[in-house]
Amino acid sequence: MIKSKFTIEIENKLVKAVPKKFAGKLTAEYFLKGKGAEVSRLRFLNLTIPEIKHQLATLFSTTEESYSASLFADMESLWFESEIFDAKTFAVYWLDKQKPEFLIKNHKKILSWSNEIDNWAHADGLCSIYARMFEQMPKLILPTYLKWNRHKNSWLRRCSMVGLFYYSRARTNQPSFNLAKKLVNPHFSAPEYYVQKAVGWTIREMYNTYPPETIQYIENNNHQLSSVAWVAASEKLPAKLKKSILTKRRFLRSKKG
């Protein structure tokens, strides 16, 4: 692939910023290695999040420049052209700085960034942005979520769920309980690890927003939740309630086995 001048410039900028000795706690495997087909193809520079954000800040001489709509085409090129994890992250962080009006105006292009996702970190970075878009204009974004929810691409299925709340505490207008349930239900038996994580994570956010309804939902689907989904879904439950549901879960799953 022929890369744009901007993509080459940012990649070189990030490569030069790589510390001579890696001192971080997170390795490439933490970000990029999934299960089976969920293994990323990207190259990892081991830059920390603060380092990437610092490099993004040094690109602009004024705060106003960092919000310039004219940069969108360059950042799109970087996102689609680069094979470096940190460079793609650079583009996502820039996009996350944009105002809701800009995101909605360019929603079709921004939603298309999802086609490049091949790791959970980029999926969640974009889901943070997609959740803001969904909160602003749910009717505009929902058809895409519904399409993604049944897609063969497991990362799009993950985004259709994680992109609802991300995070519920950051949302003024919450997705409805019924919509969240509708998008979670088809994936109780999904084989992909990160789809199962999305099932559990979304149920956890449902609980944060709709506690009574979600407790009943977990009770009704207790035996269907995978161990991966259960751990995430039950994270915020009160200890006594969690123990009670877990006891029932073990009994139901033992009968099923």
Secondary structure, DSSP 4 states (H G I P E B T S, - for coil): -PPPHHHHHHHHHHHHHS-SS---S--HHHHH--SGGG----B-----HHHHHHHHHTT-SSTGGGG-GGGHHHHHHHHHH--BHHHHHHHHHHHHTS-HHHHHHTHHHHHHGGGG--SHHHHHHHHHHHHHHHHH-HHHHHHHHHHHHT-S-HHHHHHHHHHHHSSGGG-SSPPPHHHHHHHHGGGTT---HHHHHHHHHHHHHHHHH-HHHHHHHHHHTGGGS-HHHHHHHTTTS-HHHHHHHHHHHHHHHHHH-
